[in-house]
């Protein structure tokens, strides 16, 4: 990079940091997971163990628009009425950014999803009454026994944060860990690991999972199962690489498996339900829960025992 380009980039980042001043304290607070600004300018935050709440901060429309435009400039793109949506990464913090400007919204809005800075161990889930002691011990044992675990839920339900808790247990083994994700959110302290960051269309999830076997992993971890890469993950998990963990968007434990079918059918006419039932050992489903003190709850932990006549055979563990 030429000195002139470097100077230009530095100026852009400095301007962005200045514009971010109204939310800077939340960006720097480890317990804050997401920061959202609505069209009315109200800043909402999602804090671990507390859930979502209004911060008390209200930004004017011009302040929000300036942040969005500076973010676009930092990514060498533009947002305007012809291109009113922006997906980006926040420089310096690595947060996922989704932003919109009129006419698709009444006023500029954005959402920052921060990568985890702290890893909350399973004990924290017990302390927050999200898991019982027996549920926690069941999941720890499942990790030790190399069960394949699928973690599901909606956007912002805490899937990645929960996987990080499970990865703390993985780090206690001597296994070689291969991690695939599109943004550095998963944290695993395993001494022997390879972290792959996909960059579609140059390097896709499917290619990353196919390449995994050449790295001689003991466990394959997938940040989020998406598109036809699901079938490659299932094959890998089912052919000598147990102990995998992955997340998926779904509304319940049973629908997590249905969603896997849909993803497989993006690359094949019929989903291999037998393979899914054989590869997935445990489904854990989380959801946002305003009635829970932590703002989240686990709606189900199920063992997958098979498939029969188009129905998943699920069993609730005896805790």
BELBELCOR-V994971 format. One record per backbone hydrogen bond with DSSP energy under -1.0 kcal/mol. CO is the residue of the C=O (numbers start at 1). NH is the residue of the N-H. Records with the same first field share a line. If there is no record, write none. Layout:
CO: NH ; NH
//
This chain:
2: 6
3: 7
4: 8
5: 9
6: 10
7: 11
8: 12
9: 13
10: 14
11: 15
12: 16
13: 17
14: 18
15: 19
16: 20
18: 21
20: 23
23: 27
24: 28
29: 32
31: 48
33: 114
34: 46
35: 112
36: 44
37: 110
38: 41
41: 59
42: 38
43: 55
44: 36
45: 53
46: 33 ; 34
47: 50 ; 51
51: 47
53: 45
57: 43
60: 64
61: 65
62: 66
63: 67
64: 68
65: 69
66: 70
67: 71
68: 72
69: 73
70: 74
71: 75
72: 77
73: 76
83: 80
84: 101
86: 99
88: 97
90: 93 ; 94
95: 90
96: 113
97: 88
98: 111
99: 86
100: 109
101: 104
109: 100
110: 37
111: 98
112: 35
113: 96
121: 124
122: 126
123: 127
124: 128
125: 130 ; 131
126: 129
132: 136
133: 137
134: 138
135: 139
136: 140
137: 141
138: 142
139: 143
140: 144
141: 145
142: 147
143: 146
148: 281 ; 282
149: 246
150: 284
151: 248
152: 286
154: 157
158: 162
159: 163
160: 164
161: 165
162: 166
163: 167
164: 168
166: 170
167: 171
170: 173
176: 218 ; 219
177: 194
178: 221
179: 196
180: 223
181: 198
183: 185
192: 177
194: 179
196: 181
199: 202 ; 203
203: 199
204: 208
205: 209
206: 210
207: 211
211: 214
212: 215
213: 216
219: 178
221: 180
222: 247
227: 230
228: 231
229: 233
230: 234
231: 235
232: 236
233: 237
234: 238
236: 239
244: 149
245: 222
246: 151
247: 225
248: 153
252: 256
254: 258
255: 259
256: 260
257: 261
258: 262
259: 263
260: 264
261: 265
263: 266
264: 267
271: 273
272: 276
273: 277
274: 278
275: 279
276: 280
281: 304
282: 150
283: 302
284: 152
285: 299 ; 300
287: 297
289: 292
292: 295
295: 289
297: 287
300: 285
302: 283
303: 315
306: 313
308: 311
311: 308
313: 305
315: 303
//
